[in-house]
Amino acid sequence: MKVEIENILNLKRIKENFKKIKSKKILVIGDIILDNFIFGEVERISPEAPVPVVEVKNEKFMLGGAGNVSLNIKSMGGDVFIISSIGNDENGKILKKLLERENIDYFLIERDLPTIIKTRIIAKTQQLVRIDREKIEYLNRKEEKEVKNFISGMIDGFDCIIISDYGKGFITGELMFFLKKFNKKIIVDPKPNHFSFYKNVFCITPNQNEAITGIGKLNVKNFEELLKVGIEIIKKIKCENLIITLGKNGMLVYENKNIYHIPSVAKDVYDVTGAGDTVCGIFSLYFSVSKNILESAIVSNFAAGIVVGKLGTATTNQKEFIEFFEGNYKNIYIEKIK
């Protein structure tokens, strides 16, 4: 059964909920990453090897990972606090400055490890190469205790918790067990090899590959088999809700034994960097107001449709969102599969 979006969610209700967003506080916990973008032009091939020569024109540092989740929430008018870790180095200082520039409050433990940085070299909107500099180690007992003590003293004022798990060592099974004691709704942007950490959380938001890998079903051949992957995830980790993002094919929403397919609304796709951060952040923020899974998924899908049309780790805001929704919601159908 297919239903037009305007019969589920209209612009009036979105605007009403957007007004309430500023009163909501979201706690983001996870791996913060420094995203470094080098923009340039390619006019020739190197004489030393068959590779392009990039003439650098511009360079930017942006909040990545849990930092980008936080920035998406802040940009849409929400109040956000991030808990993560950095290295005692120059890149760690850059991350702090970026958070302070965006008025995002933080608690960052300094570890004896380098700050994680991902460098992307881009020419004519095309990403040529990505360079990752990281050393992955889980929090030790002392660090974990420091994080838990801090959370215990400040968690009461938050409407929900987002776990941004990039598998860089900040999210541990013990930390997840600890967080579940506070009876807060926990929404997880997951890492496949950590699925066992997420038992009984409110919602997880894997992409298609993460969902398939996380459940160990590597030979998914069609849409019907993909639907079953979602059902198996819910059975395995007993999460209340599930959103599987499908790139150009939109997303699947599993809610209260119902399954919905929401098509993509992206007009141009220049860069998918951080699109999953947008989905998780905006879904969580909007749900904290609406208390409606499907509506919140639709809003996060439209937000992702905006950010993939921008270069780099991107966000959107309420004004841009309303204009985009108003111009693109007609003739978009939500399919109720089950």
Secondary structure as UniProt FT lines:
FT   STRAND          2..4
FT   HELIX           5..7
FT   HELIX           11..21
FT   TURN            22..23
FT   STRAND          25..30
FT   STRAND          32..45
FT   STRAND          52..65
FT   HELIX           66..75
FT   TURN            76..77
FT   STRAND          79..87
FT   HELIX           90..101
FT   TURN            102..103
FT   STRAND          105..111
FT   STRAND          117..123
FT   TURN            124..125
FT   STRAND          126..133
FT   HELIX           141..152
FT   TURN            153..154
FT   HELIX           155..157
FT   STRAND          160..164
FT   HELIX           173..179
FT   HELIX           180..182
FT   STRAND          185..189
FT   HELIX           192..198
FT   TURN            199..200
FT   STRAND          203..204
FT   HELIX           208..215
FT   HELIX           223..237
FT   STRAND          241..245
FT   HELIX           247..249
FT   STRAND          251..255
FT   TURN            256..257
FT   STRAND          258..262
FT   TURN            273..274
FT   HELIX           275..290
FT   HELIX           293..307
FT   TURN            308..309
FT   HELIX           318..328
FT   TURN            330..331
FT   STRAND          333..336
//
